[in-house]
Amino acid sequence: MRKLDRITVDPAVCLGQPTIRGLRITVSVLLKLMADGKTADDLLDLYPELEPEDVRQAIRYAAWVVSDRVLVVHAA
């Protein structure tokens, strides 16, 4: 797996949620915006302090977090 050196966790920043480079931009906010249809370019426009690699690492981090989890779904 590639390194995730732009994802930081600090209890003093955003209640310890994973953020981008210690900025007050959480990985979850970026993912929610993308799920709502925003593109990486949209995110870079919304948050000028972000760089393209920040967005890539946020997605990579999310993939890593869910890679070992199994969700059991029961048929209705």
N, CA, C and O atoms as a Maestro MAE file, in Angstrom:
{
 s_m_m2io_version
 :::
 2.0.0
}

f_m_ct {
 s_m_title
 :::
 protein
 m_atom[304] {
  # First column is atom index #
  i_m_mmod_type
  r_m_x_coord
  r_m_y_coord
  r_m_z_coord
  i_m_residue_number
  s_m_chain_name
  s_m_pdb_residue_name
  s_m_pdb_atom_name
  i_m_atomic_number
  :::
  1 25 0.837 -1.180 0.000 1 A "MET " " N  " 7
  2 3 0.000 0.000 0.000 1 A "MET " " CA " 6
  3 2 0.885 1.248 0.000 1 A "MET " " C  " 6
  4 15 1.933 1.278 0.645 1 A "MET " " O  " 8
  5 25 0.463 2.244 -0.710 2 A "ARG " " N  " 7
  6 3 1.192 3.508 -0.727 2 A "ARG " " CA " 6
  7 2 1.049 4.206 0.614 2 A "ARG " " C  " 6
  8 15 0.085 3.987 1.348 2 A "ARG " " O  " 8
  9 25 2.019 5.045 0.917 3 A "LYS " " N  " 7
  10 3 1.972 5.740 2.203 3 A "LYS " " CA " 6
  11 2 0.850 6.777 2.231 3 A "LYS " " C  " 6
  12 15 0.404 7.285 1.202 3 A "LYS " " O  " 8
  13 25 0.423 7.062 3.441 4 A "LEU " " N  " 7
  14 3 -0.647 8.037 3.668 4 A "LEU " " CA " 6
  15 2 -0.088 9.165 4.534 4 A "LEU " " C  " 6
  16 15 -0.586 9.417 5.631 4 A "LEU " " O  " 8
  17 25 0.928 9.829 4.047 5 A "ASP " " N  " 7
  18 3 1.611 10.835 4.850 5 A "ASP " " CA " 6
  19 2 0.864 12.157 4.955 5 A "ASP " " C  " 6
  20 15 1.291 13.045 5.693 5 A "ASP " " O  " 8
  21 25 -0.223 12.305 4.244 6 A "ARG " " N  " 7
  22 3 -1.004 13.543 4.317 6 A "ARG " " CA " 6
  23 2 -2.219 13.404 5.230 6 A "ARG " " C  " 6
  24 15 -2.894 14.392 5.518 6 A "ARG " " O  " 8
  25 25 -2.495 12.202 5.678 7 A "ILE " " N  " 7
  26 3 -3.621 11.963 6.578 7 A "ILE " " CA " 6
  27 2 -3.083 12.017 8.004 7 A "ILE " " C  " 6
  28 15 -2.182 11.260 8.364 7 A "ILE " " O  " 8
  29 25 -3.639 12.911 8.808 8 A "THR " " N  " 7
  30 3 -3.170 13.059 10.178 8 A "THR " " CA " 6
  31 2 -4.328 12.901 11.152 8 A "THR " " C  " 6
  32 15 -5.476 13.224 10.850 8 A "THR " " O  " 8
  33 25 -3.986 12.395 12.331 9 A "VAL " " N  " 7
  34 3 -4.967 12.253 13.406 9 A "VAL " " CA " 6
  35 2 -4.365 12.911 14.638 9 A "VAL " " C  " 6
  36 15 -3.301 12.513 15.114 9 A "VAL " " O  " 8
  37 25 -5.049 13.911 15.142 10 A "ASP " " N  " 7
  38 3 -4.586 14.658 16.309 10 A "ASP " " CA " 6
  39 2 -5.805 14.929 17.181 10 A "ASP " " C  " 6
  40 15 -6.756 15.567 16.728 10 A "ASP " " O  " 8
  41 25 -5.794 14.453 18.430 11 A "PRO " " N  " 7
  42 3 -6.951 14.671 19.299 11 A "PRO " " CA " 6
  43 2 -7.338 16.142 19.450 11 A "PRO " " C  " 6
  44 15 -8.485 16.448 19.778 11 A "PRO " " O  " 8
  45 25 -6.401 17.047 19.215 12 A "ALA " " N  " 7
  46 3 -6.678 18.476 19.366 12 A "ALA " " CA " 6
  47 2 -7.257 19.113 18.102 12 A "ALA " " C  " 6
  48 15 -7.616 20.290 18.104 12 A "ALA " " O  " 8
  49 25 -7.347 18.336 17.031 13 A "VAL " " N  " 7
  50 3 -7.862 18.867 15.759 13 A "VAL " " CA " 6
  51 2 -9.075 18.046 15.339 13 A "VAL " " C  " 6
  52 15 -8.968 16.837 15.133 13 A "VAL " " O  " 8
  53 25 -10.212 18.690 15.214 14 A "CYS " " N  " 7
  54 3 -11.462 18.038 14.752 14 A "CYS " " CA " 6
  55 2 -11.797 16.787 15.562 14 A "CYS " " C  " 6
  56 15 -12.225 15.771 15.015 14 A "CYS " " O  " 8
  57 25 -11.594 16.882 16.877 15 A "LEU " " N  " 7
  58 3 -11.932 15.781 17.795 15 A "LEU " " CA " 6
  59 2 -11.233 14.470 17.438 15 A "LEU " " C  " 6
  60 15 -11.761 13.391 17.709 15 A "LEU " " O  " 8
  61 25 -10.062 14.558 16.838 16 A "GLY " " N  " 7
  62 3 -9.295 13.358 16.520 16 A "GLY " " CA " 6
  63 2 -9.709 12.653 15.247 16 A "GLY " " C  " 6
  64 15 -9.210 11.566 14.956 16 A "GLY " " O  " 8
  65 25 -10.604 13.242 14.485 17 A "GLN " " N  " 7
  66 3 -10.977 12.635 13.204 17 A "GLN " " CA " 6
  67 2 -9.806 12.765 12.227 17 A "GLN " " C  " 6
  68 15 -9.024 13.710 12.327 17 A "GLN " " O  " 8
  69 25 -9.679 11.839 11.297 18 A "PRO " " N  " 7
  70 3 -8.618 11.952 10.291 18 A "PRO " " CA " 6
  71 2 -8.808 13.218 9.457 18 A "PRO " " C  " 6
  72 15 -9.888 13.469 8.921 18 A "PRO " " O  " 8
  73 25 -7.748 14.004 9.359 19 A "THR " " N  " 7
  74 3 -7.784 15.242 8.594 19 A "THR " " CA " 6
  75 2 -6.676 15.234 7.546 19 A "THR " " C  " 6
  76 15 -5.812 14.357 7.530 19 A "THR " " O  " 8
  77 25 -6.727 16.218 6.690 20 A "ILE " " N  " 7
  78 3 -5.710 16.378 5.657 20 A "ILE " " CA " 6
  79 2 -4.631 17.316 6.182 20 A "ILE " " C  " 6
  80 15 -4.888 18.494 6.430 20 A "ILE " " O  " 8
  81 25 -3.443 16.795 6.346 21 A "ARG " " N  " 7
  82 3 -2.260 17.568 6.758 21 A "ARG " " CA " 6
  83 2 -2.496 18.453 7.976 21 A "ARG " " C  " 6
  84 15 -1.919 19.536 8.076 21 A "ARG " " O  " 8
  85 25 -3.335 18.005 8.899 22 A "GLY " " N  " 7
  86 3 -3.584 18.783 10.102 22 A "GLY " " CA " 6
  87 2 -4.494 19.980 9.896 22 A "GLY " " C  " 6
  88 15 -4.779 20.721 10.837 22 A "GLY " " O  " 8
  89 25 -4.948 20.168 8.670 23 A "LEU " " N  " 7
  90 3 -5.915 21.230 8.404 23 A "LEU " " CA " 6
  91 2 -7.245 20.816 9.019 23 A "LEU " " C  " 6
  92 15 -7.426 19.648 9.365 23 A "LEU " " O  " 8
  93 25 -8.133 21.710 9.154 24 A "ARG " " N  " 7
  94 3 -9.449 21.364 9.704 24 A "ARG " " CA " 6
  95 2 -10.399 20.927 8.591 24 A "ARG " " C  " 6
  96 15 -11.561 21.331 8.534 24 A "ARG " " O  " 8
  97 25 -9.869 20.101 7.726 25 A "ILE " " N  " 7
  98 3 -10.656 19.493 6.648 25 A "ILE " " CA " 6
  99 2 -10.577 17.990 6.877 25 A "ILE " " C  " 6
  100 15 -9.518 17.381 6.725 25 A "ILE " " O  " 8
  101 25 -11.709 17.402 7.242 26 A "THR " " N  " 7
  102 3 -11.691 15.973 7.549 26 A "THR " " CA " 6
  103 2 -11.836 15.134 6.284 26 A "THR " " C  " 6
  104 15 -12.400 15.560 5.276 26 A "THR " " O  " 8
  105 25 -11.304 13.934 6.385 27 A "VAL " " N  " 7
  106 3 -11.448 12.979 5.291 27 A "VAL " " CA " 6
  107 2 -12.928 12.726 5.041 27 A "VAL " " C  " 6
  108 15 -13.355 12.634 3.890 27 A "VAL " " O  " 8
  109 25 -13.710 12.615 6.105 28 A "SER " " N  " 7
  110 3 -15.135 12.311 5.938 28 A "SER " " CA " 6
  111 2 -15.874 13.415 5.189 28 A "SER " " C  " 6
  112 15 -16.776 13.120 4.404 28 A "SER " " O  " 8
  113 25 -15.519 14.663 5.409 29 A "VAL " " N  " 7
  114 3 -16.169 15.762 4.684 29 A "VAL " " CA " 6
  115 2 -15.882 15.641 3.192 29 A "VAL " " C  " 6
  116 15 -16.785 15.794 2.370 29 A "VAL " " O  " 8
  117 25 -14.633 15.368 2.842 30 A "LEU " " N  " 7
  118 3 -14.285 15.226 1.427 30 A "LEU " " CA " 6
  119 2 -15.034 14.059 0.794 30 A "LEU " " C  " 6
  120 15 -15.537 14.174 -0.323 30 A "LEU " " O  " 8
  121 25 -15.107 12.941 1.504 31 A "LEU " " N  " 7
  122 3 -15.798 11.769 0.961 31 A "LEU " " CA " 6
  123 2 -17.292 12.021 0.801 31 A "LEU " " C  " 6
  124 15 -17.888 11.605 -0.193 31 A "LEU " " O  " 8
  125 25 -17.894 12.693 1.761 32 A "LYS " " N  " 7
  126 3 -19.327 13.006 1.658 32 A "LYS " " CA " 6
  127 2 -19.599 13.918 0.467 32 A "LYS " " C  " 6
  128 15 -20.581 13.730 -0.252 32 A "LYS " " O  " 8
  129 25 -18.736 14.897 0.260 33 A "LEU " " N  " 7
  130 3 -18.909 15.789 -0.885 33 A "LEU " " CA " 6
  131 2 -18.778 15.024 -2.198 33 A "LEU " " C  " 6
  132 15 -19.531 15.264 -3.142 33 A "LEU " " O  " 8
  133 25 -17.823 14.105 -2.254 34 A "MET " " N  " 7
  134 3 -17.658 13.310 -3.474 34 A "MET " " CA " 6
  135 2 -18.858 12.385 -3.673 34 A "MET " " C  " 6
  136 15 -19.300 12.178 -4.803 34 A "MET " " O  " 8
  137 25 -19.380 11.834 -2.592 35 A "ALA " " N  " 7
  138 3 -20.561 10.981 -2.695 35 A "ALA " " CA " 6
  139 2 -21.770 11.770 -3.194 35 A "ALA " " C  " 6
  140 15 -22.674 11.212 -3.817 35 A "ALA " " O  " 8
  141 25 -21.777 13.061 -2.915 36 A "ASP " " N  " 7
  142 3 -22.862 13.930 -3.378 36 A "ASP " " CA " 6
  143 2 -22.639 14.457 -4.788 36 A "ASP " " C  " 6
  144 15 -23.418 15.271 -5.284 36 A "ASP " " O  " 8
  145 25 -21.573 13.991 -5.430 37 A "GLY " " N  " 7
  146 3 -21.362 14.346 -6.830 37 A "GLY " " CA " 6
  147 2 -20.243 15.331 -7.115 37 A "GLY " " C  " 6
  148 15 -19.969 15.630 -8.277 37 A "GLY " " O  " 8
  149 25 -19.593 15.841 -6.080 38 A "LYS " " N  " 7
  150 3 -18.475 16.758 -6.311 38 A "LYS " " CA " 6
  151 2 -17.286 15.980 -6.875 38 A "LYS " " C  " 6
  152 15 -17.043 14.834 -6.497 38 A "LYS " " O  " 8
  153 25 -16.564 16.610 -7.768 39 A "THR " " N  " 7
  154 3 -15.362 15.996 -8.335 39 A "THR " " CA " 6
  155 2 -14.143 16.448 -7.535 39 A "THR " " C  " 6
  156 15 -14.229 17.344 -6.696 39 A "THR " " O  " 8
  157 25 -13.016 15.814 -7.812 40 A "ALA " " N  " 7
  158 3 -11.770 16.226 -7.166 40 A "ALA " " CA " 6
  159 2 -11.477 17.687 -7.485 40 A "ALA " " C  " 6
  160 15 -11.036 18.437 -6.614 40 A "ALA " " O  " 8
  161 25 -11.717 18.091 -8.717 41 A "ASP " " N  " 7
  162 3 -11.498 19.494 -9.086 41 A "ASP " " CA " 6
  163 2 -12.424 20.427 -8.307 41 A "ASP " " C  " 6
  164 15 -12.020 21.523 -7.915 41 A "ASP " " O  " 8
  165 25 -13.666 19.992 -8.084 42 A "ASP " " N  " 7
  166 3 -14.592 20.795 -7.277 42 A "ASP " " CA " 6
  167 2 -14.040 20.990 -5.865 42 A "ASP " " C  " 6
  168 15 -14.101 22.088 -5.310 42 A "ASP " " O  " 8
  169 25 -13.500 19.911 -5.292 43 A "LEU " " N  " 7
  170 3 -12.956 20.000 -3.937 43 A "LEU " " CA " 6
  171 2 -11.777 20.959 -3.880 43 A "LEU " " C  " 6
  172 15 -11.629 21.723 -2.927 43 A "LEU " " O  " 8
  173 25 -10.947 20.911 -4.902 44 A "LEU " " N  " 7
  174 3 -9.793 21.813 -4.946 44 A "LEU " " CA " 6
  175 2 -10.237 23.264 -5.070 44 A "LEU " " C  " 6
  176 15 -9.573 24.165 -4.555 44 A "LEU " " O  " 8
  177 25 -11.352 23.493 -5.748 45 A "ASP " " N  " 7
  178 3 -11.907 24.850 -5.841 45 A "ASP " " CA " 6
  179 2 -12.526 25.287 -4.509 45 A "ASP " " C  " 6
  180 15 -12.370 26.434 -4.090 45 A "ASP " " O  " 8
  181 25 -13.231 24.359 -3.849 46 A "LEU " " N  " 7
  182 3 -13.868 24.668 -2.566 46 A "LEU " " CA " 6
  183 2 -12.849 24.923 -1.463 46 A "LEU " " C  " 6
  184 15 -13.049 25.774 -0.597 46 A "LEU " " O  " 8
  185 25 -11.755 24.171 -1.509 47 A "TYR " " N  " 7
  186 3 -10.708 24.255 -0.492 47 A "TYR " " CA " 6
  187 2 -9.371 24.521 -1.179 47 A "TYR " " C  " 6
  188 15 -8.631 23.579 -1.466 47 A "TYR " " O  " 8
  189 25 -9.050 25.781 -1.446 48 A "PRO " " N  " 7
  190 3 -7.825 26.107 -2.186 48 A "PRO " " CA " 6
  191 2 -6.540 25.619 -1.511 48 A "PRO " " C  " 6
  192 15 -5.508 25.485 -2.169 48 A "PRO " " O  " 8
  193 25 -6.598 25.356 -0.210 49 A "GLU " " N  " 7
  194 3 -5.412 24.872 0.490 49 A "GLU " " CA " 6
  195 2 -5.115 23.398 0.197 49 A "GLU " " C  " 6
  196 15 -4.035 22.907 0.523 49 A "GLU " " O  " 8
  197 25 -6.061 22.700 -0.412 50 A "LEU " " N  " 7
  198 3 -5.849 21.300 -0.780 50 A "LEU " " CA " 6
  199 2 -5.034 21.179 -2.057 50 A "LEU " " C  " 6
  200 15 -5.013 22.073 -2.903 50 A "LEU " " O  " 8
  201 25 -4.361 20.035 -2.161 51 A "GLU " " N  " 7
  202 3 -3.623 19.680 -3.368 51 A "GLU " " CA " 6
  203 2 -4.218 18.381 -3.909 51 A "GLU " " C  " 6
  204 15 -4.837 17.633 -3.153 51 A "GLU " " O  " 8
  205 25 -4.044 18.097 -5.194 52 A "PRO " " N  " 7
  206 3 -4.607 16.870 -5.763 52 A "PRO " " CA " 6
  207 2 -4.227 15.608 -4.984 52 A "PRO " " C  " 6
  208 15 -5.054 14.708 -4.833 52 A "PRO " " O  " 8
  209 25 -3.010 15.530 -4.496 53 A "GLU " " N  " 7
  210 3 -2.586 14.347 -3.736 53 A "GLU " " CA " 6
  211 2 -3.360 14.211 -2.429 53 A "GLU " " C  " 6
  212 15 -3.547 13.094 -1.946 53 A "GLU " " O  " 8
  213 25 -3.807 15.307 -1.852 54 A "ASP " " N  " 7
  214 3 -4.626 15.247 -0.638 54 A "ASP " " CA " 6
  215 2 -5.921 14.485 -0.907 54 A "ASP " " C  " 6
  216 15 -6.328 13.640 -0.110 54 A "ASP " " O  " 8
  217 25 -6.552 14.782 -2.010 55 A "VAL " " N  " 7
  218 3 -7.813 14.123 -2.368 55 A "VAL " " CA " 6
  219 2 -7.561 12.642 -2.645 55 A "VAL " " C  " 6
  220 15 -8.326 11.787 -2.199 55 A "VAL " " O  " 8
  221 25 -6.502 12.341 -3.373 56 A "ARG " " N  " 7
  222 3 -6.181 10.934 -3.658 56 A "ARG " " CA " 6
  223 2 -5.940 10.158 -2.368 56 A "ARG " " C  " 6
  224 15 -6.409 9.029 -2.219 56 A "ARG " " O  " 8
  225 25 -5.209 10.764 -1.440 57 A "GLN " " N  " 7
  226 3 -4.929 10.058 -0.192 57 A "GLN " " CA " 6
  227 2 -6.170 9.912 0.682 57 A "GLN " " C  " 6
  228 15 -6.284 8.931 1.417 57 A "GLN " " O  " 8
  229 25 -7.088 10.850 0.622 58 A "ALA " " N  " 7
  230 3 -8.340 10.708 1.369 58 A "ALA " " CA " 6
  231 2 -9.111 9.490 0.872 58 A "ALA " " C  " 6
  232 15 -9.653 8.726 1.670 58 A "ALA " " O  " 8
  233 25 -9.158 9.310 -0.436 59 A "ILE " " N  " 7
  234 3 -9.845 8.150 -1.016 59 A "ILE " " CA " 6
  235 2 -9.097 6.870 -0.665 59 A "ILE " " C  " 6
  236 15 -9.711 5.865 -0.307 59 A "ILE " " O  " 8
  237 25 -7.782 6.909 -0.769 60 A "ARG " " N  " 7
  238 3 -6.961 5.739 -0.447 60 A "ARG " " CA " 6
  239 2 -7.128 5.359 1.024 60 A "ARG " " C  " 6
  240 15 -7.205 4.176 1.354 60 A "ARG " " O  " 8
  241 25 -7.184 6.353 1.904 61 A "TYR " " N  " 7
  242 3 -7.382 6.104 3.330 61 A "TYR " " CA " 6
  243 2 -8.732 5.426 3.575 61 A "TYR " " C  " 6
  244 15 -8.817 4.456 4.328 61 A "TYR " " O  " 8
  245 25 -9.769 5.933 2.946 62 A "ALA " " N  " 7
  246 3 -11.100 5.342 3.106 62 A "ALA " " CA " 6
  247 2 -11.116 3.897 2.631 62 A "ALA " " C  " 6
  248 15 -11.718 3.037 3.274 62 A "ALA " " O  " 8
  249 25 -10.464 3.631 1.520 63 A "ALA " " N  " 7
  250 3 -10.398 2.256 1.009 63 A "ALA " " CA " 6
  251 2 -9.678 1.357 2.004 63 A "ALA " " C  " 6
  252 15 -10.094 0.220 2.229 63 A "ALA " " O  " 8
  253 25 -8.611 1.854 2.595 64 A "TRP " " N  " 7
  254 3 -7.860 1.078 3.573 64 A "TRP " " CA " 6
  255 2 -8.703 0.799 4.819 64 A "TRP " " C  " 6
  256 15 -8.683 -0.315 5.342 64 A "TRP " " O  " 8
  257 25 -9.438 1.801 5.294 65 A "VAL " " N  " 7
  258 3 -10.244 1.647 6.503 65 A "VAL " " CA " 6
  259 2 -11.306 0.565 6.322 65 A "VAL " " C  " 6
  260 15 -11.543 -0.227 7.234 65 A "VAL " " O  " 8
  261 25 -11.938 0.525 5.171 66 A "VAL " " N  " 7
  262 3 -13.017 -0.446 4.971 66 A "VAL " " CA " 6
  263 2 -12.532 -1.785 4.422 66 A "VAL " " C  " 6
  264 15 -13.326 -2.720 4.315 66 A "VAL " " O  " 8
  265 25 -11.279 -1.901 4.080 67 A "SER " " N  " 7
  266 3 -10.798 -3.124 3.429 67 A "SER " " CA " 6
  267 2 -10.862 -4.351 4.325 67 A "SER " " C  " 6
  268 15 -10.983 -5.468 3.822 67 A "SER " " O  " 8
  269 25 -10.783 -4.174 5.628 68 A "ASP " " N  " 7
  270 3 -10.800 -5.318 6.532 68 A "ASP " " CA " 6
  271 2 -12.123 -5.481 7.266 68 A "ASP " " C  " 6
  272 15 -12.229 -6.310 8.170 68 A "ASP " " O  " 8
  273 25 -13.113 -4.716 6.895 69 A "ARG " " N  " 7
  274 3 -14.407 -4.803 7.575 69 A "ARG " " CA " 6
  275 2 -15.387 -5.598 6.725 69 A "ARG " " C  " 6
  276 15 -15.416 -5.496 5.499 69 A "ARG " " O  " 8
  277 25 -16.176 -6.381 7.415 70 A "VAL " " N  " 7
  278 3 -17.201 -7.162 6.734 70 A "VAL " " CA " 6
  279 2 -18.559 -6.722 7.275 70 A "VAL " " C  " 6
  280 15 -18.787 -6.717 8.485 70 A "VAL " " O  " 8
  281 25 -19.434 -6.363 6.381 71 A "LEU " " N  " 7
  282 3 -20.779 -5.955 6.761 71 A "LEU " " CA " 6
  283 2 -21.732 -7.070 6.358 71 A "LEU " " C  " 6
  284 15 -21.847 -7.412 5.181 71 A "LEU " " O  " 8
  285 25 -22.406 -7.627 7.341 72 A "VAL " " N  " 7
  286 3 -23.355 -8.698 7.077 72 A "VAL " " CA " 6
  287 2 -24.706 -8.066 6.768 72 A "VAL " " C  " 6
  288 15 -25.263 -7.331 7.584 72 A "VAL " " O  " 8
  289 25 -25.222 -8.359 5.588 73 A "VAL " " N  " 7
  290 3 -26.512 -7.821 5.170 73 A "VAL " " CA " 6
  291 2 -27.486 -8.984 5.063 73 A "VAL " " C  " 6
  292 15 -27.242 -9.959 4.353 73 A "VAL " " O  " 8
  293 25 -28.575 -8.862 5.770 74 A "HIS " " N  " 7
  294 3 -29.598 -9.909 5.747 74 A "HIS " " CA " 6
  295 2 -30.679 -9.542 4.740 74 A "HIS " " C  " 6
  296 15 -31.083 -8.383 4.643 74 A "HIS " " O  " 8
  297 25 -31.136 -10.523 4.004 75 A "ALA " " N  " 7
  298 3 -32.207 -10.292 3.035 75 A "ALA " " CA " 6
  299 2 -33.484 -9.912 3.778 75 A "ALA " " C  " 6
  300 15 -33.770 -10.432 4.857 75 A "ALA " " O  " 8
  301 25 -34.235 -9.011 3.191 76 A "ALA " " N  " 7
  302 3 -35.484 -8.562 3.829 76 A "ALA " " CA " 6
  303 2 -36.577 -9.578 3.653 76 A "ALA " " C  " 6
  304 15 -37.695 -9.370 4.124 76 A "ALA " " O  " 8
  :::
 }
 m_bond[303] {
  # First column is bond index #
  i_m_from
  i_m_to
  i_m_order
  :::
  1 1 2 1
  2 2 3 1
  3 3 4 2
  4 3 5 1
  5 5 6 1
  6 6 7 1
  7 7 8 2
  8 7 9 1
  9 9 10 1
  10 10 11 1
  11 11 12 2
  12 11 13 1
  13 13 14 1
  14 14 15 1
  15 15 16 2
  16 15 17 1
  17 17 18 1
  18 18 19 1
  19 19 20 2
  20 19 21 1
  21 21 22 1
  22 22 23 1
  23 23 24 2
  24 23 25 1
  25 25 26 1
  26 26 27 1
  27 27 28 2
  28 27 29 1
  29 29 30 1
  30 30 31 1
  31 31 32 2
  32 31 33 1
  33 33 34 1
  34 34 35 1
  35 35 36 2
  36 35 37 1
  37 37 38 1
  38 38 39 1
  39 39 40 2
  40 39 41 1
  41 41 42 1
  42 42 43 1
  43 43 44 2
  44 43 45 1
  45 45 46 1
  46 46 47 1
  47 47 48 2
  48 47 49 1
  49 49 50 1
  50 50 51 1
  51 51 52 2
  52 51 53 1
  53 53 54 1
  54 54 55 1
  55 55 56 2
  56 55 57 1
  57 57 58 1
  58 58 59 1
  59 59 60 2
  60 59 61 1
  61 61 62 1
  62 62 63 1
  63 63 64 2
  64 63 65 1
  65 65 66 1
  66 66 67 1
  67 67 68 2
  68 67 69 1
  69 69 70 1
  70 70 71 1
  71 71 72 2
  72 71 73 1
  73 73 74 1
  74 74 75 1
  75 75 76 2
  76 75 77 1
  77 77 78 1
  78 78 79 1
  79 79 80 2
  80 79 81 1
  81 81 82 1
  82 82 83 1
  83 83 84 2
  84 83 85 1
  85 85 86 1
  86 86 87 1
  87 87 88 2
  88 87 89 1
  89 89 90 1
  90 90 91 1
  91 91 92 2
  92 91 93 1
  93 93 94 1
  94 94 95 1
  95 95 96 2
  96 95 97 1
  97 97 98 1
  98 98 99 1
  99 99 100 2
  100 99 101 1
  101 101 102 1
  102 102 103 1
  103 103 104 2
  104 103 105 1
  105 105 106 1
  106 106 107 1
  107 107 108 2
  108 107 109 1
  109 109 110 1
  110 110 111 1
  111 111 112 2
  112 111 113 1
  113 113 114 1
  114 114 115 1
  115 115 116 2
  116 115 117 1
  117 117 118 1
  118 118 119 1
  119 119 120 2
  120 119 121 1
  121 121 122 1
  122 122 123 1
  123 123 124 2
  124 123 125 1
  125 125 126 1
  126 126 127 1
  127 127 128 2
  128 127 129 1
  129 129 130 1
  130 130 131 1
  131 131 132 2
  132 131 133 1
  133 133 134 1
  134 134 135 1
  135 135 136 2
  136 135 137 1
  137 137 138 1
  138 138 139 1
  139 139 140 2
  140 139 141 1
  141 141 142 1
  142 142 143 1
  143 143 144 2
  144 143 145 1
  145 145 146 1
  146 146 147 1
  147 147 148 2
  148 147 149 1
  149 149 150 1
  150 150 151 1
  151 151 152 2
  152 151 153 1
  153 153 154 1
  154 154 155 1
  155 155 156 2
  156 155 157 1
  157 157 158 1
  158 158 159 1
  159 159 160 2
  160 159 161 1
  161 161 162 1
  162 162 163 1
  163 163 164 2
  164 163 165 1
  165 165 166 1
  166 166 167 1
  167 167 168 2
  168 167 169 1
  169 169 170 1
  170 170 171 1
  171 171 172 2
  172 171 173 1
  173 173 174 1
  174 174 175 1
  175 175 176 2
  176 175 177 1
  177 177 178 1
  178 178 179 1
  179 179 180 2
  180 179 181 1
  181 181 182 1
  182 182 183 1
  183 183 184 2
  184 183 185 1
  185 185 186 1
  186 186 187 1
  187 187 188 2
  188 187 189 1
  189 189 190 1
  190 190 191 1
  191 191 192 2
  192 191 193 1
  193 193 194 1
  194 194 195 1
  195 195 196 2
  196 195 197 1
  197 197 198 1
  198 198 199 1
  199 199 200 2
  200 199 201 1
  201 201 202 1
  202 202 203 1
  203 203 204 2
  204 203 205 1
  205 205 206 1
  206 206 207 1
  207 207 208 2
  208 207 209 1
  209 209 210 1
  210 210 211 1
  211 211 212 2
  212 211 213 1
  213 213 214 1
  214 214 215 1
  215 215 216 2
  216 215 217 1
  217 217 218 1
  218 218 219 1
  219 219 220 2
  220 219 221 1
  221 221 222 1
  222 222 223 1
  223 223 224 2
  224 223 225 1
  225 225 226 1
  226 226 227 1
  227 227 228 2
  228 227 229 1
  229 229 230 1
  230 230 231 1
  231 231 232 2
  232 231 233 1
  233 233 234 1
  234 234 235 1
  235 235 236 2
  236 235 237 1
  237 237 238 1
  238 238 239 1
  239 239 240 2
  240 239 241 1
  241 241 242 1
  242 242 243 1
  243 243 244 2
  244 243 245 1
  245 245 246 1
  246 246 247 1
  247 247 248 2
  248 247 249 1
  249 249 250 1
  250 250 251 1
  251 251 252 2
  252 251 253 1
  253 253 254 1
  254 254 255 1
  255 255 256 2
  256 255 257 1
  257 257 258 1
  258 258 259 1
  259 259 260 2
  260 259 261 1
  261 261 262 1
  262 262 263 1
  263 263 264 2
  264 263 265 1
  265 265 266 1
  266 266 267 1
  267 267 268 2
  268 267 269 1
  269 269 270 1
  270 270 271 1
  271 271 272 2
  272 271 273 1
  273 273 274 1
  274 274 275 1
  275 275 276 2
  276 275 277 1
  277 277 278 1
  278 278 279 1
  279 279 280 2
  280 279 281 1
  281 281 282 1
  282 282 283 1
  283 283 284 2
  284 283 285 1
  285 285 286 1
  286 286 287 1
  287 287 288 2
  288 287 289 1
  289 289 290 1
  290 290 291 1
  291 291 292 2
  292 291 293 1
  293 293 294 1
  294 294 295 1
  295 295 296 2
  296 295 297 1
  297 297 298 1
  298 298 299 1
  299 299 300 2
  300 299 301 1
  301 301 302 1
  302 302 303 1
  303 303 304 2
  :::
 }
}
